[in-house]
């Protein structure tokens, strides 16, 4: 499973990238606003830092304007993936941009039916929002399972990009189901390393090493 980092924090992307934990980056207007920087400037910097796809989201709601914004974003760098919402206008934009050779990430997906429409429109990625489904007491992972089965049934090339990831367990479940990509905040990716038995075992090893006066160099 590929790891995309859901952030506009350059330092966080660089830190994880040095460990091979960054296959791409996703951003959205909320993350850009949080960074306090100009969207075009920060997106360019991320594209220079990352070899994989960098999702940059349109803010228009009508198809013509979405397309204009999408083409402008795509001109920033070859690895830009234009992010559009799962609306009819978004799907129209997706179809046109995909036909032009631009990668498209269709976001705000909450059902397998929506994912099927996005695949038919030529989406490069579909982004089902796991955490937000969980918030309304629905099973976000069940939607991932349904999408995986449908896409496999018909050979759709659209990649499932599990989004709205909140926990390390979400990452594990997405990987078990077979999501192609998971995008998560840096803290969630770093949190995957944590386990109380690892901490306890390391503490015991260090205590024994100190008692035995063990030194390596």
Phi, psi and omega in degrees: 000133178280146177255120167255145179260126184265085184192163170243015181276106184300316182297320180293320178296316181297316181300312180289326179298324179295340178261005180076021184263010183236110174259352180177178181222142171242139175231168174207171182303325180294318180291322178296317179299320180296327180289337180073016184243165177293135185300318182290322181294311183290325178295318177300317181295320178295317180298325178290334185270332189243135178280327184280185183297140175239112182279125177236127192262139173287159178242353178285163179242346178260145189303314183299316181289321176303316181297318178300313179295319180299317179294323178294315178297319181298335180283351181294315184197157181295337183265013176290137172241114184286130183256125181231151180283158181275074174233171178299320177297321178296319179291324175299315179295318178303312181300313182294311181296319179298318178297333179275356178095010179268135175291142181226132175251113178269119190250175181062045177268133181229006179208159178293326177300315178298319180296324178295318177298317181297320179296319179296330180276000175091020181301140173285316179230147169242133185246090173285137185263097185295306185299321182290329173291318177300325181299331180254026174062038169246159183269101180300324181291331177296324177295319177300315179301315181297316180296317180302315181295316180297312181298320180290326179301324189242005175070027176297139181270350178303131181270139178277118182249094181296123185235178185054044179280128184249334189221164174296328178294325174301318179298314181297313182296320179297320179293319180296321181289329180107025172301139181289326185218148167232133176249131186213155174298154179307321182297324179290316179298315179293329180290345179296340182281344189281135170202132184299329180288329174296313179298316181294319179295318179296318179300319180293318179299315181295322178296316179293321179296320178294317180296323181272001181054043179281131175226139181270316178225000000 
